[in-house]
Amino acid sequence: MKNMDRRKFVKDSLKITAVAAVGSSILMNSEDASAAAVGLQFAQVTLPYAFNALEPNIDALTMEIHYTKHHTAYVKNVNEAIAAEKISFATEKEFFANASKLSMKARNNGGGSWNHNFFWQVMKPGAGTPSGKVTDAINGAFSSFDKFKDQFSQAAIGRFGSGWAWLVNDGGKLKIGSTPNQDNPMMDVSELKGTPLLCLDVWEHAYYLKYQNKRADYVAAWWNVVNWDEVAKRMI
């Protein structure tokens, strides 16, 4: 190879290497930026009690299947949707505030992930009855605990198909209502709005092994495991 040709070859090779390096850098930066944009990841809370801890009100097998199969699947599916759809909301609150803009996969599984995390925490073994500020707030809003209990139970029993019953704080006012499927009161698509204080899952998978089609019996038994201390923490 002549000296001139050799110098040209080396020069051209260096140019190609430089362009390739820049291109690789741009690609990596683009991928990094895309990954950074997808900041929110849902996670499953550790169940705060054993699967059999809520018996006889909620049986161990139902709890195990509910937590390890249903809830785990919601978390997996919403995180897949976030990655695939490049959803860039930073918090769960922002995610739900924009539920109307989400795909049904993201909305349903995001709701299922959050709702179940909340549900596990508002139950505990040997729960007892509310006291203190919880009792005062309930009596102030619903006249008595019995009236509150009846209204909440009817919201749960009367929800057609699958869904949830809720007690929420809406601008300082306590409200009871229900949502379909995996919607919750923080979603912009929900008719019931507010900060959740208490919830009850009335999907059939939550009770069918023990109660079959007797949802009212499940609701009545559930009152025995409500974690009123957790409700109190969430009241402002």
TORLUMFI-732949 format. One record per residue (C-alpha): residue in one letter; residue number from 1; x, y, z. Coordinates in Angstrom, 2 decimals. Example, Ala and Ser with C-alpha at 12.3 -4.5 7.8 and 13.67 -1.06 7.14 Angstrom:
// TORLUMFI-732949
a_1_12.30_-4.50_7.80
s_2_13.67_-1.06_7.14
// end
This chain:
// TORLUMFI-732949
m_1_0.00_0.00_0.00
k_2_1.43_3.40_-0.91
n_3_2.12_5.88_1.91
m_4_-0.65_8.23_0.72
d_5_-3.17_5.37_0.53
r_6_-2.09_4.10_3.93
r_7_-2.56_7.56_5.52
k_8_-6.01_7.89_3.88
f_9_-7.00_4.43_5.10
v_10_-5.98_5.22_8.69
k_11_-7.76_8.60_8.57
d_12_-10.98_7.10_7.21
s_13_-10.86_4.31_9.77
l_14_-10.57_6.82_12.60
k_15_-13.57_8.74_11.24
i_16_-15.68_5.57_11.11
t_17_-14.67_4.63_14.64
a_18_-15.55_8.10_15.91
v_19_-18.95_8.10_14.19
a_20_-19.70_4.63_15.55
a_21_-18.75_5.73_19.05
v_22_-20.97_8.83_18.85
g_23_-23.84_6.78_17.47
s_24_-23.47_4.26_20.26
s_25_-23.38_7.06_22.81
i_26_-26.55_8.62_21.40
l_27_-28.29_5.26_21.44
m_28_-27.25_4.56_25.02
n_29_-28.28_8.03_26.14
s_30_-31.63_7.59_24.45
e_31_-32.17_4.23_26.13
d_32_-31.05_5.60_29.47
a_33_-33.42_8.56_29.13
s_34_-36.28_6.22_28.23
a_35_-35.53_4.03_31.23
a_36_-35.27_7.06_33.49
a_37_-38.62_8.33_32.24
v_38_-40.29_5.15_33.45
g_39_-39.77_5.96_37.12
l_40_-42.83_4.42_38.81
q_41_-42.82_0.76_39.78
f_42_-45.56_-0.88_41.82
a_43_-44.52_-3.32_44.54
q_44_-46.35_-5.87_46.65
v_45_-46.29_-5.21_50.39
t_46_-45.29_-8.04_52.68
l_47_-48.43_-9.59_54.12
p_48_-48.48_-8.37_57.75
y_49_-49.78_-11.67_59.15
a_50_-49.84_-15.38_58.34
f_51_-52.25_-16.75_55.75
n_52_-54.30_-18.40_58.49
a_53_-54.27_-15.42_60.86
l_54_-57.72_-14.15_59.90
e_55_-59.50_-17.47_60.31
p_56_-62.31_-18.35_60.73
n_57_-63.43_-15.13_59.06
i_58_-61.16_-15.46_56.02
d_59_-59.70_-18.90_55.41
a_60_-56.00_-19.61_54.89
l_61_-56.32_-21.06_51.39
t_62_-58.24_-18.04_50.12
m_63_-55.64_-15.70_51.64
e_64_-52.76_-17.64_50.11
i_65_-54.26_-17.75_46.62
h_66_-55.44_-14.15_46.84
y_67_-52.02_-12.84_47.87
t_68_-49.62_-15.09_45.94
k_69_-51.61_-15.48_42.71
h_70_-54.07_-12.63_42.18
h_71_-52.17_-9.79_43.81
t_72_-48.79_-10.90_42.49
a_73_-50.22_-10.97_38.97
y_74_-51.58_-7.41_39.25
v_75_-48.14_-6.11_40.28
k_76_-46.37_-7.98_37.49
n_77_-48.87_-6.84_34.84
v_78_-48.93_-3.16_35.77
n_79_-45.13_-2.95_35.75
e_80_-45.10_-4.61_32.32
a_81_-47.62_-2.03_31.11
i_82_-45.59_0.86_32.53
a_83_-42.49_-0.34_30.67
a_84_-44.23_-1.22_27.40
e_85_-46.31_1.96_27.24
k_86_-43.51_4.19_28.62
i_87_-45.76_5.57_31.34
s_88_-43.75_8.29_33.03
f_89_-45.87_9.31_36.04
a_90_-43.65_9.60_39.10
t_91_-46.06_8.55_41.85
e_92_-49.04_6.28_42.34
k_93_-51.16_9.34_43.13
e_94_-50.24_10.90_39.78
f_95_-50.81_7.57_38.04
f_96_-54.36_7.33_39.38
a_97_-55.11_11.01_38.79
n_98_-54.52_10.27_35.10
a_99_-56.34_6.92_34.97
s_100_-58.51_8.12_32.07
k_101_-55.37_8.36_29.92
l_102_-54.12_4.85_30.71
s_103_-54.70_1.62_28.87
m_104_-57.10_-0.81_30.52
k_105_-54.15_-3.08_31.34
a_106_-52.36_-0.30_33.19
r_107_-55.48_1.02_34.90
n_108_-56.90_-2.33_36.03
n_109_-53.61_-3.80_37.20
g_110_-52.42_-0.57_38.80
g_111_-55.67_-0.42_40.73
g_112_-55.44_-4.08_41.63
s_113_-51.89_-3.61_42.91
w_114_-52.64_-0.59_45.10
n_115_-56.07_-1.71_46.31
h_116_-54.76_-5.04_47.57
n_117_-51.78_-3.46_49.32
f_118_-54.26_-1.23_51.14
f_119_-56.68_-4.09_51.82
w_120_-54.08_-6.27_53.56
q_121_-53.13_-3.41_55.87
v_122_-56.66_-2.54_57.01
m_123_-57.16_-6.03_58.39
k_124_-55.59_-7.83_61.36
p_125_-56.41_-10.72_63.69
g_126_-58.69_-9.97_66.66
a_127_-59.43_-6.45_65.53
g_128_-62.19_-5.44_67.94
t_129_-64.09_-2.16_67.56
p_130_-63.04_1.43_66.79
s_131_-62.38_4.02_69.47
g_132_-61.16_7.57_69.91
k_133_-61.07_9.81_66.87
v_134_-62.33_7.05_64.58
t_135_-65.48_6.63_66.66
d_136_-65.95_10.40_66.91
a_137_-65.56_10.86_63.15
i_138_-67.92_7.98_62.31
n_139_-70.56_9.13_64.79
g_140_-70.30_12.67_63.46
a_141_-70.73_11.60_59.85
f_142_-73.20_8.71_60.17
s_143_-74.93_9.31_63.56
s_144_-73.72_5.98_64.98
f_145_-71.34_3.13_64.34
d_146_-74.23_0.78_63.64
k_147_-75.58_3.08_60.92
f_148_-72.11_3.41_59.42
k_149_-71.67_-0.35_59.47
d_150_-75.03_-0.92_57.78
q_151_-74.32_1.67_55.07
f_152_-70.84_0.30_54.37
s_153_-72.15_-3.27_54.29
q_154_-74.84_-2.31_51.80
a_155_-72.24_-0.63_49.57
a_156_-70.27_-3.89_49.57
i_157_-73.22_-6.24_49.13
g_158_-74.90_-4.02_46.54
r_159_-71.89_-3.63_44.25
f_160_-72.99_-5.49_41.12
g_161_-70.34_-7.90_39.87
s_162_-66.76_-7.35_41.01
g_163_-65.44_-4.33_42.86
w_164_-64.68_-2.65_46.17
a_165_-66.47_-0.85_49.01
w_166_-64.78_2.22_50.49
l_167_-64.79_4.69_53.34
v_168_-63.07_7.88_52.16
n_169_-62.21_11.33_53.41
d_170_-63.40_13.80_50.79
g_171_-62.23_17.26_51.82
g_172_-62.83_16.59_55.50
k_173_-66.15_14.79_54.97
l_174_-66.45_11.03_55.40
k_175_-68.21_9.23_52.57
i_176_-69.10_5.62_51.77
g_177_-69.33_4.20_48.27
s_178_-68.09_1.52_45.91
t_179_-66.10_1.22_42.71
p_180_-66.24_-1.38_39.93
n_181_-63.49_-3.82_39.01
q_182_-60.12_-2.51_40.27
d_183_-60.98_1.19_40.25
n_184_-60.40_3.23_43.40
p_185_-61.47_6.69_44.68
m_186_-58.15_8.30_43.71
m_187_-58.81_7.70_40.01
d_188_-60.07_10.58_37.88
v_189_-62.62_8.18_36.35
s_190_-64.21_7.29_39.70
e_191_-67.58_8.72_40.73
l_192_-66.53_8.27_44.36
k_193_-63.65_10.61_45.16
g_194_-61.51_10.96_48.26
t_195_-58.62_9.61_50.30
p_196_-59.23_5.94_51.18
l_197_-59.53_5.14_54.89
l_198_-61.01_1.64_54.70
c_199_-61.82_-0.82_51.90
l_200_-63.34_-4.22_51.33
d_201_-62.64_-6.45_48.33
v_202_-65.88_-7.96_47.02
w_203_-64.45_-9.79_44.03
e_204_-65.54_-13.43_44.19
h_205_-61.96_-14.62_44.48
a_206_-61.84_-12.87_47.87
y_207_-64.49_-15.09_49.44
y_208_-65.87_-17.80_47.15
l_209_-63.93_-20.80_48.50
k_210_-65.47_-20.34_51.96
y_211_-68.69_-18.43_51.35
q_212_-69.61_-19.43_47.77
n_213_-72.34_-17.00_46.62
k_214_-73.08_-15.71_50.15
r_215_-71.39_-12.34_49.88
a_216_-73.43_-10.96_52.79
d_217_-71.99_-13.62_55.10
y_218_-68.46_-12.72_54.00
v_219_-69.12_-9.02_54.63
a_220_-70.56_-9.75_58.08
a_221_-67.53_-11.86_59.03
w_222_-65.07_-9.29_57.68
w_223_-66.05_-6.77_60.37
n_224_-64.28_-9.04_62.86
v_225_-60.88_-8.40_61.26
v_226_-60.97_-4.65_60.49
n_227_-57.75_-2.97_61.64
w_228_-59.15_0.19_63.25
d_229_-55.67_1.31_64.32
e_230_-54.70_1.52_60.65
v_231_-57.88_3.47_59.87
a_232_-57.01_5.91_62.68
k_233_-53.53_6.48_61.19
r_234_-55.08_7.53_57.90
m_235_-57.55_9.99_59.43
i_236_-56.39_13.59_59.47
// end
